[in-house]
């Protein structure tokens, strides 16, 4: 079953709308999966992509600092601060381990959001 996901992103600088925003996008995906996941403190990289063959939508928030790797990345990562959000909309994450998360902190990290793809 196909799903239509739509996102509208507003961006302001000093209280004023930034040029080109708000930005609206729509993408069709075959599958969606909610993310409600707790990763143990000090856990190594853990795959989050589940049964997806490819991801085109990643929307994640976290209550603790985390590191993300996408598209089978093996070195470096995308650091995300506590309270941070990462959004990939209409992406092409389709190689190897699609999405993995590292919690190198001292407390468990809670993630929420949505994954979409095929």
KAFEN-V37552 format. One line per field, one symbol per residue. ss: DSSP state (H for helix, E for strand, C for the rest). phi: phi as a letter, one per 20 degrees, with the letter a starting at -180 (. if undefined). psi: psi as a letter, one per 30 degrees, with the letter a starting at -180 (. if undefined). A space follows every 50 residues. Layout:
# KAFEN-V37552
ss=???
phi=???
psi=???
This chain:
# KAFEN-V37552
ss=CCEEEEEEECCEECCEECCCCCEEEEEEECEEEEEEEEECCCCCCEECCC CCCCEEEEEEEECCCEEEEECCCCCCCEEECCCCEEEEEEEEECCCCCEE EECCCCCCEEEEEEEEEC
phi=.ecddcccddccclndgfgncfddccbececcbfdbcddffmffgcfdfl efebddcccccbecfccdccmmfdcmadfcfgnfcccccmecebclffbc ccdeedcfdddcqbdbrc
psi=kkkjkkkkkkkkkhfkkkkfllkklkkkleklkkjikkkkkgkakkkffb gkflkfkjjkllflklkkklhgkfklljkklkglkkkkjhaijgkbjekl kkjgaflkkkklbkkkb.
